[in-house]
Amino acid sequence: MMLLKGWKKVKIKDIKSVDIQNGFSPLCVDYETKRKSLSLGSLTGFSLDVCQQKNISEDAVMPIHSLLKRNDILVSRSNTKDKVGRAAVVLDDLKEIYYPDLMMRFQVNEKIADSQFVALCLQSPSGRGYFESHAAGTSTSMVKINKGVLENFSMLLPPIEEQKKIAAMLSVWDSAIEKMEKLIEAKENAKQFFFYKLVTENSCLWEIKKLSDFLTPGNKTPVLNTSLYRKMIVKLHKKGLEFNTQTREMADTRPFYIRNEGELIIGKQNYFNGSIAMVDKEHDQCICSNAIMSFSIKDIHPLYLYEYISDEEYLKKHSMLANGTGQKELSEKDFLNFEIRVPKRKQQDEIACVLNNCGLEIFLLHAQLENYKKQKQGLMQKLLTGQWRVK
């Protein structure tokens, strides 16, 4: 590949000015303190959310190297495979904020490299592919990269002024993404408020019934050839469904059952995390393993039922009912014995209509957010490789 005039191919180890170091994770406390430690979720994939932090005891002894400074570049060294290697730069002067052991930190030589530009290279599609391919670990939930992997990450480096212009242009997209995420969060909070307003304040006079009055266990005839079907899993609380990426050999150790549009499905083992969803049209006739319960719904508005039992407070209330000495599991019998308050059908319809309108707006905002992210990725590909130049 012929390099553009003034561009060169470098590795992180060629441009760093402060060596790569792991952070430090102290015991955190559940009360407010002046000293904070970033949580792993603060690396969002495109920026640093310093609001995602934990409180550190004032008595904890903290190594000075784990105190964050302006222009530090943070990289997640341990996370799920799709999140390991996430990077962001510290843009502001921070006071008494530290970074945890599951992150690495370094700085670049500002005479030849712009910290925001370098962070963008780490965040780019090629950067994501590099870290995912170099992540190691036996756990299916957490993998790791080390200092050597980060040091050997290579990128194309244009002249310093062009780096800064590229970073400034892409920061506009970051700002749009951040604003959209905050708007979605506000809308989700508003939906939660409407739920409590419509249900909690009025439910004292409603009839109390068990879920068994409205739910019938789904089909339990295992499919004989799972390769003919698309597999799906339930994502976390109110996040919907996704297709299973497990290998066929791993997935087929359990029996799988066909699930139909309109069914309610609940993860047995991760019920504490609110693993509940409604099967939509896209996932009709997909298959789920026996680790996921399924029910058909009758004599109640499905959306009212879904919103009621997937509410965070409701989940907390019933979390003690899961059994087991290892990984706790919720039984179908215990789940069907859960109680809910049920208004007349007309009120159910009215509540469901309000929540459905809120949900539709949130869905459309999520779609717009994904468009912003895809557009930014496409722009990054052009700018970071020199296909498009900025003047």
Residue pairs with C-beta under 8 A, 6 or more apart in sequence:
3 9
3 156
4 158
4 386
6 158
6 159
6 162
7 156
7 157
7 158
7 159
7 386
8 156
8 157
9 154
9 155
9 156
9 157
10 113
10 154
10 155
10 157
11 151
11 152
11 153
11 154
11 155
12 20
12 106
12 118
12 150
12 151
12 152
12 153
13 151
13 152
15 108
15 109
15 112
15 113
15 118
15 157
16 106
16 107
16 108
16 109
16 151
17 107
17 108
17 109
17 110
18 72
18 105
18 106
18 107
19 106
20 104
20 105
20 106
20 147
20 150
20 151
21 65
21 66
21 104
21 105
21 106
22 77
22 101
22 103
22 104
23 66
23 98
23 99
23 100
23 101
23 102
23 103
23 104
23 105
24 62
24 63
24 65
24 66
24 98
24 99
24 100
24 101
25 37
25 100
25 101
25 102
26 37
26 56
26 57
26 60
26 62
26 98
27 57
27 60
28 37
28 54
28 55
28 56
28 57
29 55
29 56
29 57
30 55
31 55
32 55
33 55
33 56
33 57
33 58
34 58
34 96
35 55
35 56
35 57
35 58
35 60
35 62
35 96
35 97
35 98
36 53
36 54
36 55
36 56
36 96
36 97
36 98
37 53
37 54
37 56
37 97
37 98
37 99
37 100
38 48
38 50
38 52
38 53
38 54
38 68
38 74
38 97
38 98
38 99
38 100
38 103
39 52
39 53
39 54
39 100
40 76
40 79
40 100
40 102
40 103
41 49
41 52
42 48
42 49
42 50
42 51
42 52
42 53
42 88
43 49
43 74
43 75
43 76
43 83
43 86
43 87
43 88
43 103
44 86
44 88
45 83
45 86
45 123
46 88
46 123
46 174
46 177
46 373
46 376
47 88
47 174
47 177
47 178
48 74
48 88
48 89
48 90
48 91
50 94
50 97
53 97
56 62
56 98
62 98
66 98
66 99
66 105
67 96
67 97
67 98
68 74
68 90
68 94
68 97
68 98
68 99
68 105
69 90
69 93
69 94
69 107
70 90
70 91
70 92
70 93
70 94
71 89
71 90
71 107
71 108
71 110
71 115
72 89
72 90
72 99
72 105
72 106
72 107
73 87
73 88
73 89
73 90
73 105
73 106
73 107
73 108
73 115
73 118
73 119
73 122
74 87
74 88
74 89
74 90
74 99
74 103
74 104
74 105
75 85
75 86
75 87
75 103
75 104
75 105
75 106
75 122
75 145
75 150
76 83
76 84
76 85
76 86
76 87
76 102
76 103
77 84
77 102
77 103
77 104
77 144
77 145
77 146
77 150
78 84
78 102
78 142
78 143
78 144
78 145
79 86
79 102
79 142
79 143
80 141
80 142
80 143
81 132
81 135
81 143
82 132
84 131
84 132
84 135
84 143
84 144
84 145
85 122
85 127
85 128
85 130
85 131
85 132
85 135
85 145
85 150
86 123
87 119
87 122
87 123
87 127
88 119
88 123
89 115
89 116
89 118
89 119
91 116
99 105
104 147
104 150
106 150
107 115
108 114
108 115
108 118
111 160
112 157
112 160
113 157
113 160
113 163
114 160
114 163
114 164
114 167
116 164
116 167
116 171
117 163
117 164
117 166
117 167
118 155
120 166
120 167
120 170
120 380
120 384
121 127
121 153
121 155
121 156
121 384
122 153
123 380
124 377
124 380
124 381
124 384
125 377
125 380
125 381
127 153
127 155
130 153
131 145
131 149
131 153
134 145
134 149
135 143
135 144
135 145
136 143
136 144
136 145
137 143
137 144
155 384
156 384
156 385
156 386
157 163
158 166
158 386
162 389
162 390
165 390
165 391
166 383
166 384
166 390
169 379
169 383
169 390
170 376
170 379
170 380
170 383
173 372
173 375
173 376
173 379
174 376
176 372
177 369
177 372
177 373
177 376
180 365
180 368
180 369
180 372
181 369
183 365
184 362
184 365
184 366
184 369
187 358
187 361
187 362
187 365
188 362
190 358
191 355
191 358
191 359
191 362
194 354
194 355
194 358
195 307
195 311
195 355
198 350
198 351
198 354
198 355
199 308
199 341
199 351
202 343
202 347
203 341
203 343
206 341
206 342
206 343
207 341
207 342
207 343
208 339
208 340
208 341
208 342
209 339
209 340
209 342
210 336
210 337
210 338
210 339
210 340
211 309
211 335
211 336
211 337
211 338
211 339
211 340
212 336
212 337
213 299
214 297
214 298
214 299
214 300
214 305
215 264
215 295
215 296
215 297
215 298
215 336
216 295
216 296
216 298
217 293
217 294
217 295
217 332
218 257
218 259
218 260
218 263
218 293
218 294
218 295
218 296
219 257
219 258
219 259
219 260
219 294
220 257
221 257
222 255
222 256
222 257
223 229
223 256
223 257
223 258
223 287
226 248
226 251
226 252
226 256
226 287
227 248
229 256
229 258
229 285
229 286
229 287
230 243
230 283
230 286
230 287
231 243
231 244
231 246
231 251
231 256
231 286
231 287
231 288
231 289
232 241
232 242
232 243
232 244
232 259
232 283
232 286
232 287
232 288
233 241
233 242
233 243
233 244
233 267
233 288
233 292
234 241
234 265
234 266
234 267
234 270
234 275
234 276
234 277
234 288
234 292
235 241
235 242
235 275
235 277
236 270
236 273
236 274
236 275
237 273
237 274
237 275
237 276
237 310
237 312
237 315
238 274
238 276
238 310
239 277
240 277
240 280
241 277
241 279
241 280
241 282
241 283
243 286
244 251
251 289
254 289
254 290
254 291
255 289
255 290
256 287
256 288
256 289
256 290
257 287
257 288
257 289
257 290
257 294
258 285
258 286
258 287
259 265
259 279
259 283
259 284
259 285
259 286
259 287
259 288
259 294
260 279
260 284
260 285
260 296
261 279
261 280
261 281
261 283
261 284
262 278
262 279
262 296
262 297
262 302
263 278
263 279
263 294
263 295
263 296
263 297
264 276
264 277
264 278
264 279
264 294
264 295
264 296
264 297
264 302
264 305
264 306
265 276
265 277
265 278
265 279
265 288
265 292
265 293
265 294
265 295
266 275
266 276
266 292
266 293
266 294
266 295
266 330
266 335
267 273
267 275
267 276
267 291
267 292
267 293
268 291
268 292
268 293
268 329
268 330
268 331
269 291
269 327
269 328
269 329
269 330
271 315
271 319
271 322
271 330
272 315
272 319
272 322
272 328
274 310
274 312
274 315
275 292
276 306
276 309
276 310
278 302
278 306
279 286
279 294
288 294
293 330
293 332
293 335
297 305
300 342
300 348
301 345
301 348
301 349
301 351
301 352
303 352
303 355
303 356
304 348
304 351
304 352
304 355
305 340
307 351
307 352
307 355
308 314
308 340
308 341
309 338
309 340
318 338
321 330
321 334
321 335
321 338
322 328
322 329
322 330
322 334
323 329
323 330
323 331
323 334
342 348
343 351
379 388
381 387
382 388
383 390
